[in-house]
Amino acid sequence: MQISENIELGSDDEKALTKAIEHVFPSARQYLCTKHLKDNIKFYLQNKVEIDKVESDKVMRSLFGSKSIMEANTTIKFENRLDKLEQLIKEKFDSFEQYYVNNLKPRLQKFVFKPNSRSNEKNTRSTTHSIHQQYFKNFY
C-alpha cells in the first residue's frame, strides 16, 4: 500500500497516539487539536500552578488570540511571538515556566510551527486553528 506524502493528521496531544502516528506515517504533517491544546493549557494554568483567570487569559491570548503564536506564518513571527510569551512567563509565572520549557514550547515547535512552515513552503496558509475550524466546526 502506498501512502501519499501529503497526509495531514490531527490529534488531541495524547503522547502514545502522537508517537504511533510518527511511527506509522513518518512524513505526515501532524497537528494538535486547538480545542484540546487550549483546554489542556487552561487547566494546567488554573489548577496546577494556580494562576488567576486574568493572568491566565494573558497567556491564552499570546497563544491563541489575534497576532498570536498560532497565527504566525513565518519563522521570524513564530520565534518572536514565542520569545514574547517566554519573557512574560519568566517575569510573572515562575511556577508555569518549567511546564512551558519542558512540555509546551517543544510541542508548539513540533506540532504547530513545523507543520505550518511545511504548508507555507507550498504557498498555502494552514494553522491548527484554521484546520480545526474547517474540519470540526460542526461538532462544537
FENURNOR-V588608 format. One record per backbone hydrogen bond with DSSP energy under -0.5 kcal/mol. CO is the residue of the C=O (numbers start at 1). NH is the residue of the N-H. Records with the same first field share a line. If there is no record, write none. Layout:
BEGIN
CO = NH ; NH
END
This chain:
BEGIN
4 = 7
7 = 29
9 = 31
11 = 33
13 = 15
14 = 18
15 = 19
16 = 20
17 = 21
18 = 22
19 = 23
20 = 24
21 = 25
25 = 28
28 = 30
29 = 9 ; 31
31 = 11
33 = 37
34 = 38
35 = 39
36 = 40
37 = 41
38 = 42
39 = 43
40 = 44
41 = 45
42 = 46
43 = 47 ; 48
44 = 48 ; 49
45 = 51
52 = 56
53 = 57
54 = 58
55 = 59
56 = 60
57 = 61
58 = 62
59 = 63
60 = 64
61 = 65
62 = 69
63 = 70
65 = 68
68 = 71
69 = 72
74 = 78
75 = 79
76 = 80
77 = 81
78 = 82
79 = 83
80 = 84
81 = 85
82 = 86
83 = 87
84 = 88
85 = 89
86 = 90
87 = 91
88 = 92
89 = 93
93 = 96 ; 97
94 = 97 ; 98
96 = 100
97 = 101
98 = 102
99 = 103 ; 104
100 = 105
103 = 107
104 = 108
105 = 109
106 = 110
107 = 111
108 = 112 ; 113
109 = 114
111 = 32
112 = 116
113 = 117
114 = 118
115 = 119
116 = 120
117 = 121
118 = 122
119 = 122 ; 124
120 = 123
124 = 126
127 = 131
128 = 132
129 = 133
130 = 134
131 = 135
132 = 136
133 = 137
136 = 139 ; 140
137 = 140
END
